[in-house]
Amino acid sequence: MELDNIYLNKLPIVAATGSEGGTWNHYAFIESTWGERKILLKIIVFSPLYNTPLSFLSEIDHEVLQQTAIRLERPWNDFLHETKLALCTEGGANGFSYAVEENNFVWRKVVGPALTVAYGSVILLRSQCLLSDVLSNSIATQNRLRNDVQLKNKVLHELKEEHEELVELQRQQEEDSRLYEIELITKCISILNEKKEVINHLKKKLAEDDDEAEGEQEGRDEDEREEEEERRRVETAAAAAAAAAAAAAAAAVGSYGGRRLATQEEDAAASPLGASDSEPFLVDSDPQDQDEHGTLPKRTKYQQVQRSATTTLASSSVSSTVTRKSAVPEEDDVGAREQPDGQLDDLYNKDTQELLQQM
């Protein structure tokens, strides 16, 4: 049988002596073995009335306990638990009383000041050698418990050593962590300082670049302003020169037009009415003088005016060539005016040749 199901306890009992002295308080060692169908009890009563301990052997069937539970209207599991608590508690369970009455061992539950309920009873049968059996079981239980205690102490000692090692390891890890944190913080501070220096250097360089860019931009703006002013001065000078050239050309054209008009009027006055275009010259009435001298007739006033107009036209052509860029349309007008003068020269030469042939 397993030792875990064997319990040895010391319980107080009240025994009646049957004499005038009444009852005596005694104590008994009860070894209970709990099986699946019954409970085996070994009771050893120690009393000053007897010279030797009294040994009793008894057992309880589960059927009897079930009938008692039914009689008390208690659930079976609860009743079995209370019975085990009453028989296996060292010094007796609270609320229970134990007694030996007429060779019966009875345990009752106290439910009031003077009211108890019988939870169970067994017949006490005298038996020999129970004390040695109880002592043997007690020694075995003690040895088992000692072994369990030693094993648990060993495990506890190992756990204690492991705990100390873990504590030391934890302390070392905390120290390493603290040193690592200090080293990490130092490195972070160093890196932050380096970054701060780099940032300051970049800010300084950026400021210098901004200053250079502003200087270059100001220089470009100044150059652009100077170029713009130069371009405006050139445009102004070109516009002034063009205006002056246009004015000079207009003056030259007006002078030439006036002289041309005067020349035409003089030609109209010098030419007699009804005269032939093929006879522009006046000759003497004496043909003999012509033959004697053999000279060409003198040019008339018309021819001198024509030569003067030709000279003026050439001068105007030179002036208009100087101002060609600003007065190109005026050159076309002057060229158109020069064409009639050329026709006059051709006409003069033709009349001269005919006159020479007649002579």
MOJORA-V827971 format. One record per helix or strand of 3 or more residues. SS is the DSSP state (hx for helix, st for strand). FROM is the first residue (numbers start at 1). LEN is the number of residues. Records with the same first field share a line. If there is no record, write none. Layout:
SS = FROM-LEN, FROM-LEN
This chain:
hx = 3-3, 62-10, 76-12, 130-141, 287-7, 301-22, 328-31
st = 6-11, 23-12, 38-9, 54-8, 96-6, 104-7, 116-8
